[in-house]
Amino acid sequence: MDISQLKAPLFVSWQLTRDCDLSCLHCCSESAPGRKLPAELSREEALRLAGDFVDAGVPYVMLCGGEPLVVPHFFEVAELLGAGGVQLKIETNGQRFGSEEARRLSRLPIRSVQVSLDGATPEAYRSLRPNGSLEKALGACRAAKEAGLPLEITFAPCRMNLHEAEALIDLALELGAFRFNTGMLMRLGTAVRFWDRLAPSAEEYERFFAMLERREAELAGRLELKFRPRSIEEALEAQLSKAPATLLVMPEGLVKVSGSLAFICADLRTQSVQKAWGRYLSAAGSLRKFDAASLIRGEENAINSASSGSSQAVAQETR
């Protein structure tokens, strides 16, 4: 598909906030309690942007965070999009997702609810999500299924939970999930600080992916195992060779060229969806002249040279 012929993206990943009710060691967006960005979109701006996505004909939007359910106007945004015919995916840690939230979402065109489960036991779960409750996350999964919502499970493989990966696949099957998402841990966000503690070894990854391939064959037709044994460099290389028809929208309305890079190509607070889409296409084309490894090195150099507690973003002019 030649995405340059499209008038709008086919998919929008919208990070509603950086705020979260958990402090996860492996969070790629550095979300945590009280980490809401000062310039995040207001309720009025978020509802306007949701309407803009509807008017632009965007068919599919994922609402994520941080934790999207901490946003007071989350349901207003979801309901506005749903009323406009936009299919929705909700990405949640499950700590605030119960029967009432599931019932309300069941009225909307929900493609899936994706719950992060990073352990089959409370001990493994809390090793990555110290202030989280596995029981609440499991309750969210059950509430979604009871309300008739399609359920996905996501698992981030780390040294402290890899031994429970296969048990978690069985648990996902028991919970009625249709898909189990996993892959290599990404060295992004909070995970950078804890990388030596988190990252599995090459041998551990080899055993992990061998298990996934075995279970994929066993569970064909019952549970989809979606995994890509690729590093962040390999994933970025694939994106550079063929840009996806996707806009990655940050809490302030800024649009990133790639989830693994700090480059900003548009500002939906001041620009239309069509304008942002055009700028994304142009920026994605410009990045093709670089190789993934050099771009990743540039990101790491920016992080390493930033002052303590801050990060140095490389951005393009957005106006």
Secondary structure, DSSP 8 states (H G I E B T S, - for coil): --GGG-SS-SEEEEE--SB-S---TT-TT--BTT---TT---HHHHHHHHHHHHHHT--EEEEESS-GGGSTTHHHHHHHHHHTT-EEEEEE-STT--HHHHHHHTTS-EEEEEEE---SSHHHHHHHSTT--HHHHHHHHHHHHHTT--EEEE----TTTGGGHHHHHHHHHHHT-SEEEEES----GGGGTTHHHH---HHHHHHHHHHHHHHHHHTTTT-EEEEE---HHHHHHHHHHS--SEEEE-TTSEEES-TTS--EEEETTTS-HHHHHHHHHHHHHHHTTS-HHHHHHHHHHHHHHS-TT----------
